[in-house]
């Protein structure tokens, strides 16, 4: 039976690109019904290039997979049953991946099991490699139709709370959890984790997607907003496991921010260890990995 792969995700972490990558597997329905690329206006970090989530959705199926279904954080059993029934009626002979903001993945999996629904639940997390894709995140999170950028600390507070709470939540009830680096670095990881047939051309596509969204390699000596946040995220992700309570992790997150922001000029920064050393002094704890 053809499966519906529900990609359950928060916003602004390029999960529409993940859905496209899954749908590009030869086992999935990837007939083009609409233009793939959209521009999302951004005043602070320039326009983002995003994926049209209905690019491969047959017109008759848009009556069932619509914006309300896509954006609803609490998807209903009846909706899932309708999606499954209508997809089978199309007789495509293919699976399909659908992007959704549904957060009730425990319910979805319970209903799937109780009602024998052909659904696979895929969830997403930022993950430790998130810092590499800060440019992409900033464009989406602070586009003109999303949120207003306040300052670096406000953004960092949002990010570290995602690490502390939401990455854990999104990992709890799922058939497969994927982190950003899995699909944006090498999509072959996605195909392997989902145990589906690979599209071997997707690495080239992922690289083009990143470049379309101003992806740049992290440089610790560059002090613009994106690179400062990349440095903060990298240090936090490297040493987070040395701290065992949420409170200590938050204090470490703030100390890391303070250390990075204390270097006002690019000429002041020699290397990453210089910033790590400053953070160690602030928290009075040796940052050493076993």
N, C-alpha and C positions, 0 to 999 in steps of 0.2 A: 504493500500500500504506500502511496506517495505521502511523504512526511511534510509537515509545516515546521520549519525551524524558526521559533520565536526568538528574535534577538532582543532581549530585554535589557535596557540600558538607560543610563542618565544621558543628559545632553552634553554637547560640546566636546566629546572625546573621539570624534571621527568614526562613530559606530555605523553611520550610513555607508562609509567606505567598507567596513567589515561586512555588512550585509551584501554589498555589491560583490565583494570577493567570494563570499560563500555562494552566491547565485551564479558566479562565473564557473563553478565546477560543472563538468559535463553532465553530472547527475541532476542538475537543477535547471529550472525553467529560466532561460535568459534570452527570450525573444524580446526585441526592443519595441516598446509601445509609446515611449515618450523620450524627449531629449534627456540625456544623462546628466548634464552639467547645469548647475544653477549658480548665480552670483548672489551673495548675501552682503548687503552694504555694511561697511564699518568705517566710522569716522576716526576712531582712536588707532586701530591696528590695520586699517585698510580692509578692502573687501575680502571676504572668504569665498573660496570655490567649494561648493557643496554638491552632494549627490541628490538627484531627484528620486525619492523613495518609490515612486510609481513608474519608474522607467521600464520595468518588465511586468507590470500588472495589466492583465487583459481588461478591457473596458468593462465587461460584465462583472468582473470580480471587484471593481472599485465600488460597487454598491455595498460590498460587505467589508472590504478592507479600505476604510476611509480615514479621514483625519481624526475623527472622534476615536476610532479604534486605535490608531497609531499613538495618539497622545494621552489616552486614558491610563492613569497609573493603577487603576483597579479593574482589570479586565474581568468580565463576567463569564461564567460557564456557558451561558447561552451563546455568547459571542464566539467563544472557542468552537463550540459545536457547529455553529453556522459556517465559520471559516473552513473547518475541516470538510463538512458536507459539500459546500460549494466548490471547494478546490477539487475534490474527487469527481464532482459532476463534470468538470471541464475535461477530464480524461487526457491530461497533458502527458502522462507517463513520466512526470518529473516531480522532484521535490521543489519547494520554494522557501526562501528565507524572507521573513517579514520583520521590519523594524518596529519596535514598540517601546513605549516608556513604562510598561507595566512593571510594578514593583512587587505584586503579590505572587511571586514565583512559587512559594510553598503551596498556595491554593492551586495554581495551574498544574503543578506536578501531581498533587493529590487527585484532582479531577481527571487528569490524563490517565492515571492508573485506574481510577474507579470506573471510568466510562470508556476505557480502551480507545482513547483519542490518538491519532497519528501525529503527535506533537513531540518535538525535541526542544528543550529549553536551553538557550545559550545566554549567558550573562557576561557582562563586561566589567573590568576594573581598570583603574589607572595603572596600578602596578609600579614597581621600582624603576622601570625604564621610562616612566611618563615624562621625566624632565626633558628628554630629547625632543619631545613634540610640543614644547611650550608654545612655540610660534603658532601652531595650528590651533591649540586650545584657546589662546588669547583672542584670535580672530573670531572664533565662534562664540565664546562665552561673553565677549564684549562687542558683539555686532550691534548695529543700531536697533535691531528688533529684540535683542536679548537683555543684557544688563549694562549699566553704566560703570566704567572703570573708575575706581576711587583712588587707589594708590597700591603700591607693591605689598604693603602689609595686609591690606584688606583682601587682596587676592591670595596671598600666602596663607592667611587664616582659613579661607575657604578651602584651599587645597589640602592643608594638613588635616582638617576635619574630614575631608573625603577619605584620606588614608586611614584615619583613626576609626571611622564609623562605617562609611558607605562601601569601601572596598570589602570590608568584612561582611556587611549585609548582602552585597551582591554575590558573594562567594558561597553563601550558606545553602541555598536551595537551587540547584541547577544540574543539568546533565553535563555541561561543559562551561567552565569559566575561562575567559580569554582576557589577557591584559593588552594594553595598547601596543606594546612592542611586538606582540605576536603577529598582529596583522599589518602594522605599518613598517616594520623592519623586513620581515620575510613572510609573505602570506603562506608559504609552504607549511609553516608551523600550524596555521589554522586548519588546513586540510588534514594534517596528521592528527591533530587533537580531536577533530570531529570524525576521523576515520571515513572521509569521503574522497572521491577522486579529485586529483589535483588539476588545476589549470596552470601549466608551467610558465605562462606568460605574465602572471600577475605581479611578479617582483618588479618588472619594468613599469607596469601600471601604477603600483604603489609609489615608486620613486617619482613618477610624473605627478601624482596626486599631491605628494609632499611639496614638490617644487612649486606647484600651482598655488600653494598656501604659504609660500615664503619660508619654507623649512631651511634652517641654517644650523651648521654644526656648532655645538656648544664651545664657547671660548671663555674661560674663567676670567680673562683679563678685560673682556668687554663689559661695560657697566650699563648697558641699556636695560630696559625693563625685562625683556625676555631672558637675557643672559643672567641677570641677577637672580631671577626666579629659577633658572636652570641650575645655578650654583647652589642655591638654598635647597632645592629639591634633591640634588645629587648627594649633598652632605647628609641631609636628613635620611634619605633612603639607605645610604651606606651604613649608618650607625644606629638606626632606629631600634634594632633588635637588642641593643645594649640596655634599653630602658624597658621596664616591665609593668608600668602603670600608665594609664592615659594622662594623668597629671604630669608625670615625669617626662613623657613624650612631648606634651604641650610646652613645657618649660624648655626642653631641648630645641623644639621648633622655633620658639621665640629667640633663644640665644643664638641660634644659627642665623636667623634673619638679622639680628643686631650686628653680628660679626661681618656678614656680607655687606650690609649697608654702611658700615663704618669706613669702608674704603671708598673715598669720594672720587678718586681719580684712577684711571687705568694704569697710570705710572706707579701707583702705590702697590699694585698687586704683582707679586713675584710668581706665585703658584698656588695651587689649591691647598697644599699643606699649611701654608701661611694662615689661611682662613680657618682651617681645622684647629690649628694651634691656638688661635685667638678664642675660638669657641670653647676649647678645653679649659682655658683659664677662667672663662666666665662661669661655666657650670661646675668647675672644680672636680672634673671627672676625666680620666684618661680615655680618649677615643681610640681604642686599639681593638682590632678584630682578631679573634682566635685563629 
